[in-house]
């Protein structure tokens, strides 16, 4: 039962989208929606923020620093020990193989175009082409732009912005609603119970303007 509502902001990324949080009788997060009164985000919040109730209350939510053991299971480990182990392993790589073999992964926020194709010359596409991108969950229309930094066959997409139409009618003007390519009910990440939002297989086909 929802007994109250509070205004706050999402901490998932540096967008800090304004949200309204419904709280149940146990003081737990029951529902999250975008805050229309927040000037910068105007009611938008991506799926990572909207599924906060599942992330907070899910039975698989990690409450401690976890380490994968030899049997594949995650078990609690002191945070200091985990940081020391990661530091030692990174130092070994730096010493033996050099800094060019260490990279960082920055998630949550992508590039600044509706879709980017790693190498448009692999497919009969070119920058500016309008295409249909289809996953196992849904389909969107998008505009391609070549991005040499991506590996062949990879597509990078931003989060959908604000209140994009589900039918994608003006995708070439305002962007594509990429949340239609994922599911909130299957393919949940086991470690945090959030929808899988990367490494999703897609099929790309040209569409008529």
C-alpha angles and dihedrals in degrees: 000000000000111000103170149000131226133189117231141133134260117257097193093100140357092272088085091200115200113249141179114224123204113208126204129218091274093056092252127137106262103171139001128201135166120274110237090196093063103102098207100047101025096204098321121133124157125232093265089063097038093056092056091118090060091045093049099041104028115122090232095055108131111237096178139035104280132206127195109236129208091270091056095252123127115234132178117269130176111270092230091055092048093051092047091051093048090048092051093049093048091048090053091052092047092049098044103032107018134243093288087076095060122078138165130231116221111192137180099044121063133183130302104261132075093249138350126204117208096222117003090191091068089065129037089261136110135189111289096029117137113230143172114240113199130186131175089273105044150317138261135182117233145167118247127226124180116243114187092192092069122082119249114284096017125122123199121199135179124232114273110267127235115308102347114175115258090224092057092226094155099028092131089059106035105017137259127294097239094178086080088072095062136056129230091200105049138030091040117172107254095217098053106010091237124135115270106254103172139053089032114157112235137180119220123204131169119253130204116252 
